[in-house]
Amino acid sequence: MGETVDDHDRDDEVGDRAERVVDRFRQLREDDRKRRTHAEAGVVLDQFDAVEQRLLAFGRALGGDPDDVADLPFTEEAGRDGMPEPLYVRHDRTLLNQVTSWLLQRQHIGLVSEYGTGKTAFREILKRDLGDRDDFLVAHVDNPQQTTARGLYERVLRVAAEAGIEIDPDNYWQIRDGIPWATAETKQAVKEVAEQARAEDVTILLIIDEIEDLPEDLLSAIQIAGDAGVRLFLSGTPTGRDRLGDVKATLDSRLRYYEGIDPFEVEDIAEYIARSLSYFRGEDYDGESPDLFEPAAIVDIHDRTGGNPREVRLECRELFTRAAFVWYRSGQDIERIHITPELRHRRFGMNQ
C-alpha cells in the first residue's frame, strides 16, 4: 500500500522537530560556552582589580602615594621619566670615571656587557645628564633596528638644528623641513653640522644600543656619521662586539671599549632597595638601610641573582608583592611587616 499525503506531512513534521532539537542543542552549547568564557574573564578581571587595589593600599601604608602599580617600588624601567637614575651604575665607579674621561677626550666609545647589567639605564643617564650641558648635543635613535640610514642622519641633523646649528640650504639641491631630501646629501649635511659644532667646541654624541641586532646598512651609516665628526657611544653584548668586528672592522677599531659592568654586591642591593623606597615616598635618601627588607633577605637576593641589576629588581618586586599579600591577609600594622628569605617560598593568594 503506497504512502499517503498524511504520511509525508508526518515525516516532514518529524524532520522539522528533529532539526529544531539539534539547533536548540547547538544554541544551548554555544550559550554555555559563552557563559564559561564570560565567567572566566570575570574572575580574572575581578581578581585583577582586587589585587591592584591591595597592592596600592600596601604602598600607601608604606608612605607612598601611588596612582597605579607602575608607581610602586621596583617597577621602574630604564626609559621611564623620573627613574631614580643612580640605582644601577653608581656602584661601578671605574665605569663612570673611564667613560667620563673618554667623553671629555671626544673618543668613540663602546660599552659591552651582558643583558640586565645596566647598559640601558646608563644610556638614559647619558642622554639626560649630557643633554643638560652646553658642550654636548645628544642624538639617540629609539628603534635602531627599524631605522634607515637616512633616518639616522636626519636624527643627528634635527638635534643639531634644535641647538641652532643648521645647514646652509644653498649647498643642497632640495630641502624639506630643513633636511636634504637625497640620502647622499644628508650625509654631507651631517658633516657640515659636525664641523660647525666642533668649531663652537660642542660635541655631537650619537647613542646607539643593541649593536648585536643592528642591520649591516645601519652599521655603515653609523661609521659614516663617525667619520663625519659625530662622536659615537655604542652599547651591546659581547656577541654584538664580535659581530661588529666581523662586519665593520674599521668601525670596531675606532671604539674605545669598556667591558663588563660590575654586578651588585650585597651592600649595593641594600642601597638600591633603600633608594627605591625613599624615591617612592618622595624622600631624600639618607644613607640608612632599608626598613622593609631584613638583612638576610638582601643576602638571599644577592645569592639568587648573582647581583645582576635586572634580576635584583625583579626579585625585589616579587618579594614586595608577597609582602603585600601577607599584610592584607594578616591585618597587621605595617611596621610589623618584614621581608625575610622565607617569604620567597610561601604560597598564598590575596583572596585567602
C-alpha positions, 0 to 999 in steps of 0.5 A: 500500500503506497504512502499517503499525503498524511504520511509525508506531512508526518515525516516532514513534521518529524524532520522539522522537530528533529532539526529544531532539537539539534539547533536548540542543542547547538544554541544551548552549547554555544550559550554555555560556552559563552557563559564559561568564557564570560565567567572566566574573564570575570574572575580574572578581571575581578581578581585583577582589580582586587589585587591592584587595589591591595597592592596600592593600599600596601604602598600607601601604608608604606608612605607612598602615594601611588596612582597605579602599580607602575608607581610602586617600588621596583617597577621602574624601567630604564626609559621611564621619566623620573627613574631614580637614575643612580640605582644601577651604575653608581656602584661601578665607579671605574665605569663612570670615571673611564667613560667620563674621561673618554667623553671629555677626550671626544673618543668613540666609545663602546660599552659591552656587557651582558643583558640586565647589567645596566647598559640601558639605564646608563644610556638614559643617564647619558642622554639626560645628564649630557643633554643638560650641558652646553658642550654636548648635543645628544642624538639617540635613535629609539628603534635602531633596528627599524631605522634607515640610514637616512633616518639616522642622519636626519636624527643627528641633523634635527638635534643639531638644528634644535641647538641652532646649528643648521645647514646652509640650504644653498649647498643642497639641491632640495630641502624639506623641513630643513633636511636634504631630501637625497640620502647622499646629501644628508650625509654631507649635511651631517658633516657640515653640522659636525664641523660647525659644532666642533668649531663652537667646541660642542660635541655631537654624541650619537647613542646607539644600543643593541649593536648585536641586532643592528642591520649591516646598512645601519652599521655603515651609516653609523661609521659614516656619521663617525667619520663625519665628526659625530662622536659615537657611544655604542652599547651591546653584548659581547656577541654584538662586539664580535659581530661588529668586528666581523662586519665593520672592522674599521668601525670596531677599531675606532671604539674605545671599549669598556667591558663588563659592568660590575654586578651588585654586591650585597651592600649595593642591593641594600642601597638600591632597595633603600633608594627605591623606597625613599624615591617612592615616598618622595624622600631624600635618601639618607644613607640608612638601610632599608626598613622593609627588607631584613638583612638576610633577605638582601643576602638571599637576593644577592645569592639568587641573582648573582647581583645582576641589576635586572634580576635584583629588581625583579626579585625585589618586586616579587618579594614586595608583592608577597609582602603585600599579600601577607599584610592584607591577609594578616591585618597587621600594622605595617611596621610589623611587616618584614621581608625575610628569605622565607617569604620567597617560598610561601604560597598564598593568594590575596583572596585567602 
